[in-house]
Amino acid sequence: MRRKIPSTTALIAFEASARHQSFTRAADELALTQGAVCRQIASLEAFLGVELFRRSRRGVVLTEAGTAYSRQVAAQLDAVERDTLALMGAQGAMSIELAVVPTFGTQWLLPRLKAFQRLHPEVTVHLTNRTRPFLFADTHFDAAIYFGDAEWSGTEAHFLMHEHLLPVCSPALLGGQPASASRIAELPLLQQTTRPYAWRQWFTAQGMSVARDMTGPRLELFSMLAQAARHEMGVALIPPFLIQRELDEGSLMVALDNPVPHNDRAYYLMVPERKAQSAALTAFRDWLLVEAGAYRQR
């Protein structure tokens, strides 16, 4: 039975037109005439039986249905392009699609990946940012490095390291000298979106109760926290291994060398059970566990 799917050409013309909110600019991008784009949109609307754009002398505007459809079409075209590039780039080689929490990936994993490539030149590792758990069956990922409690259905969890969050800030904020916990409590506190109780846990470990421990700018990534701290916006709780360069060059300093007490939450490599026997993943897992173990010892 034939699928109820419009032509790819029409979908590509629609996605470009929706993104630019202009048939003319879509035509320029696709190296087509404006008339050709208009015909593709008209054929798509006829196929769907739905008006996607409202036309006027001033140009075109997406309808409500067109707006919703454009998001769905863009996501699907992106997925097709990604899968196509992955297939074209594989050329018979083994590859790993790895989801990784952003700052850990850029600051800890990437500087070490060259060593893995030297050991296993036949394996290519592709990295994509993901900050929260997901269903592996619904994605193209082979494994994930994430921060959490290792409770992820259908996966094997491999412990990498705890975080050891420390309060850090610009040296200018404290005159270059370490501070007491009471002094830190008076400064602006930078909050991390996925660790909303971090400051409360830290102050509790210092034997303090601070009413404003959950107030302050809330940022999603540790890299954002580091930049905000560098620009004297406040004090942030960040694992030192993610900001080693900033600490070495002196743009950030440890305000007080007392970390947040760690719990079961840590960095883990999560491997779906159905992928556990993959030769490429096994090689990567074994290498990563050795690297993480060596880092913990240091």
C-alpha positions as CSV (number, residue, x, y, z in Angstrom):
1,M,0.0,0.0,0.0
2,R,1.4,3.4,-1.0
3,R,2.4,5.7,1.9
4,K,0.4,8.9,2.3
5,I,3.5,11.1,2.1
6,P,3.9,14.3,0.0
7,S,6.9,14.7,-2.3
8,T,10.3,15.4,-0.7
9,T,10.8,18.3,-3.0
10,A,7.6,20.0,-1.8
11,L,8.6,19.3,1.9
12,I,12.0,20.9,1.4
13,A,10.5,23.9,-0.3
14,F,8.0,24.2,2.5
15,E,10.6,23.9,5.3
16,A,12.8,26.6,3.7
17,S,9.8,28.9,3.1
18,A,8.6,28.5,6.7
19,R,12.0,29.2,8.1
20,H,12.5,32.3,6.0
21,Q,8.8,33.3,6.0
22,S,9.4,34.2,2.4
23,F,9.1,32.3,-0.9
24,T,11.7,34.6,-2.5
25,R,14.4,33.8,0.1
26,A,13.6,30.1,0.1
27,A,14.0,30.2,-3.7
28,D,17.4,31.8,-3.3
29,E,18.5,29.2,-0.8
30,L,17.4,26.3,-2.9
31,A,18.6,27.7,-6.2
32,L,15.1,27.7,-7.7
33,T,12.8,30.4,-9.1
34,Q,10.2,31.9,-6.9
35,G,7.6,30.5,-9.2
36,A,8.9,27.0,-8.7
37,V,8.7,27.3,-4.9
38,C,5.2,28.7,-5.1
39,R,4.1,25.7,-7.2
40,Q,5.7,23.3,-4.7
41,I,3.8,24.9,-1.8
42,A,0.6,25.0,-3.8
43,S,0.9,21.3,-4.6
44,L,1.7,20.5,-0.9
45,E,-1.4,22.4,0.3
46,A,-3.5,20.6,-2.3
47,F,-2.1,17.3,-1.2
48,L,-2.9,18.1,2.5
49,G,-6.1,19.9,1.9
50,V,-4.8,22.5,4.4
51,E,-3.7,26.1,3.9
52,L,-0.1,26.5,5.2
53,F,0.5,30.2,4.4
54,R,-1.6,33.3,4.2
55,R,-0.7,35.4,1.1
56,S,-0.9,39.1,1.0
57,R,0.8,42.0,-0.9
58,R,3.3,42.2,2.0
59,G,4.4,38.6,1.7
60,V,3.4,35.3,3.3
61,V,2.7,34.3,6.9
62,L,2.4,30.8,8.3
63,T,-1.1,29.7,9.4
64,E,-1.5,28.0,12.7
65,A,-1.5,24.6,11.0
66,G,1.5,25.6,8.9
67,T,3.5,26.6,12.0
68,A,2.8,23.2,13.7
69,Y,3.5,21.3,10.5
70,S,6.8,23.2,9.8
71,R,8.2,22.1,13.2
72,Q,7.4,18.5,12.5
73,V,8.8,18.6,8.9
74,A,12.0,20.4,10.0
75,A,12.7,17.8,12.7
76,Q,12.1,14.9,10.3
77,L,14.2,16.4,7.5
78,D,17.0,17.0,10.0
79,A,16.8,13.3,11.1
80,V,16.9,12.1,7.5
81,E,19.9,14.3,6.8
82,R,21.7,13.2,9.9
83,D,21.1,9.5,9.1
84,T,22.2,10.0,5.5
85,L,25.5,11.7,6.5
86,A,26.1,9.0,9.1
87,L,25.7,6.3,6.4
88,M,27.8,8.2,3.9
89,G,30.6,8.8,6.5
90,A,30.6,5.2,7.8
91,Q,32.2,3.6,4.7
92,G,32.2,0.2,6.5
93,A,33.9,1.6,9.6
94,M,32.6,1.1,13.1
95,S,31.1,4.2,14.8
96,I,29.5,5.1,18.2
97,E,26.7,7.7,18.6
98,L,27.3,9.0,22.1
99,A,25.0,11.3,24.0
100,V,26.9,13.3,26.6
101,V,26.3,16.1,29.1
102,P,27.8,19.2,27.4
103,T,30.5,20.6,29.7
104,F,31.7,17.1,30.7
105,G,32.0,16.3,27.0
106,T,34.0,19.4,26.0
107,Q,36.2,19.8,29.1
108,W,36.9,16.2,30.2
109,L,36.1,13.7,27.4
110,L,37.2,15.6,24.3
111,P,40.8,16.3,25.5
112,R,41.2,12.5,26.1
113,L,39.5,11.2,22.9
114,K,42.7,11.4,20.8
115,A,44.2,8.7,23.0
116,F,41.2,6.4,22.2
117,Q,41.5,7.2,18.5
118,R,45.2,6.2,18.5
119,L,44.3,2.8,20.2
120,H,41.2,2.2,18.0
121,P,41.5,4.0,14.7
122,E,38.8,1.8,13.3
123,V,36.1,3.3,15.6
124,T,34.7,6.8,15.1
125,V,32.9,8.5,18.1
126,H,30.2,11.0,17.4
127,L,29.1,13.3,20.3
128,T,25.7,14.9,20.8
129,N,24.7,17.1,23.8
130,R,21.9,15.6,26.0
131,T,21.4,16.8,29.6
132,R,18.5,14.4,30.6
133,P,17.7,10.7,30.3
134,F,15.7,9.5,27.2
135,L,14.5,6.3,25.7
136,F,17.3,4.7,23.7
137,A,14.7,2.9,21.5
138,D,13.5,6.3,20.3
139,T,16.9,7.7,19.3
140,H,20.0,6.8,17.3
141,F,22.3,6.8,20.3
142,D,24.4,3.8,21.2
143,A,25.3,4.9,24.7
144,A,25.2,8.0,26.9
145,I,27.4,9.7,29.5
146,Y,25.1,11.5,32.0
147,F,25.0,12.7,35.6
148,G,22.4,11.0,37.8
149,D,21.7,8.0,40.0
150,A,22.2,5.2,37.4
151,E,18.5,4.3,37.4
152,W,17.9,4.0,33.7
153,S,15.6,1.2,32.5
154,G,17.1,-1.3,30.1
155,T,20.7,-0.2,30.5
156,E,24.0,-1.2,32.1
157,A,25.5,1.5,34.3
158,H,29.3,2.0,34.6
159,F,30.5,4.4,37.3
160,L,32.9,7.1,36.1
161,M,33.3,9.7,38.9
162,H,31.6,11.9,41.5
163,E,31.4,15.6,41.0
164,H,32.9,17.2,44.1
165,L,31.3,20.6,43.6
166,L,33.4,23.4,45.0
167,P,32.5,27.1,45.3
168,V,34.5,29.1,42.7
169,C,34.5,32.8,41.7
170,S,36.6,35.5,40.1
171,P,39.6,36.4,42.2
172,A,38.4,40.0,41.9
173,L,35.3,39.2,43.9
174,L,37.3,38.2,47.0
175,G,40.5,40.2,46.5
176,G,42.3,37.0,45.5
177,Q,42.0,35.5,49.0
178,P,39.9,32.4,50.1
179,A,36.7,33.2,51.9
180,S,34.8,31.8,54.9
181,A,31.4,30.1,54.4
182,S,29.7,33.1,56.1
183,R,31.4,35.5,53.6
184,I,30.3,33.3,50.7
185,A,26.7,33.4,52.1
186,E,26.7,37.2,51.6
187,L,27.7,37.0,47.9
188,P,25.4,36.5,44.9
189,L,24.9,32.7,44.4
190,L,24.8,31.4,40.9
191,Q,22.4,28.4,40.5
192,Q,22.7,25.4,38.3
193,T,19.3,24.3,36.7
194,T,19.8,20.6,37.1
195,R,21.2,20.8,40.7
196,P,18.7,23.2,42.4
197,Y,19.6,22.1,45.9
198,A,23.4,22.2,45.5
199,W,23.9,25.4,47.5
200,R,21.6,24.2,50.3
201,Q,23.5,21.0,50.6
202,W,26.8,22.9,50.7
203,F,25.7,25.3,53.4
204,T,24.2,22.4,55.4
205,A,27.6,20.7,55.2
206,Q,29.2,23.8,56.7
207,G,26.7,23.7,59.6
208,M,24.7,26.7,58.2
209,S,21.2,27.6,57.2
210,V,21.0,30.3,54.6
211,A,17.5,31.6,53.7
212,R,18.7,32.8,50.2
213,D,20.4,29.5,49.3
214,M,18.1,29.0,46.2
215,T,18.1,32.5,45.0
216,G,20.2,34.0,42.2
217,P,20.6,33.7,38.4
218,R,19.8,30.1,37.3
219,L,21.9,28.8,34.4
220,E,21.6,25.4,32.6
221,L,25.2,24.5,31.9
222,F,28.4,24.5,34.0
223,S,30.1,26.3,31.1
224,M,27.5,29.1,31.6
225,L,28.2,29.2,35.3
226,A,31.9,29.4,34.8
227,Q,31.5,32.4,32.4
228,A,29.2,34.1,34.8
229,A,31.6,33.5,37.7
230,R,34.5,34.8,35.6
231,H,32.6,38.0,35.0
232,E,32.2,38.6,38.7
233,M,28.4,37.8,38.7
234,G,28.7,35.7,41.8
235,V,29.9,32.4,43.3
236,A,29.2,29.1,41.5
237,L,29.4,25.5,42.6
238,I,31.4,23.7,39.8
239,P,33.5,20.5,39.7
240,P,37.2,21.6,39.4
241,F,37.8,19.1,36.6
242,L,35.5,21.1,34.3
243,I,37.3,24.4,34.8
244,Q,40.9,23.3,35.2
245,R,42.1,25.7,32.6
246,E,40.4,28.7,34.2
247,L,41.8,27.7,37.6
248,D,45.4,27.3,36.2
249,E,45.3,30.6,34.4
250,G,43.8,32.4,37.4
251,S,40.5,33.7,35.9
252,L,38.7,31.6,38.5
253,M,39.7,30.6,42.1
254,V,38.4,28.2,44.7
255,A,36.6,30.3,47.3
256,L,36.7,27.7,50.0
257,D,38.1,24.1,49.6
258,N,35.1,22.3,51.0
259,P,33.1,20.3,48.4
260,V,29.4,19.4,48.5
261,P,29.1,16.0,50.1
262,H,28.5,13.5,47.2
263,N,25.6,11.0,47.2
264,D,24.6,8.3,44.7
265,R,24.4,10.9,41.9
266,A,27.5,10.7,39.7
267,Y,28.8,10.5,36.1
268,Y,28.0,7.2,34.5
269,L,28.4,5.6,31.1
270,M,25.0,4.1,30.3
271,V,24.9,1.3,27.7
272,P,21.6,-0.2,26.5
273,E,21.5,-3.9,27.2
274,R,20.9,-4.7,23.5
275,K,24.2,-2.9,22.6
276,A,26.3,-4.4,25.4
277,Q,28.0,-6.9,23.1
278,S,29.0,-4.3,20.5
279,A,32.7,-4.6,19.8
280,A,33.1,-0.8,19.3
281,L,31.2,0.0,22.5
282,T,33.1,-2.6,24.5
283,A,36.4,-1.1,23.4
284,F,35.2,2.4,24.2
285,R,33.8,1.4,27.6
286,D,37.0,-0.4,28.7
287,W,39.1,2.6,27.7
288,L,36.8,5.1,29.4
289,L,36.7,3.2,32.6
290,V,40.5,3.1,32.7
291,E,40.7,6.8,32.0
292,A,38.1,7.6,34.7
293,G,39.8,5.4,37.2
294,A,43.2,7.1,36.6
295,Y,41.5,10.5,37.0
296,R,39.9,9.5,40.3
297,Q,43.3,8.3,41.7
298,R,44.9,11.6,40.7
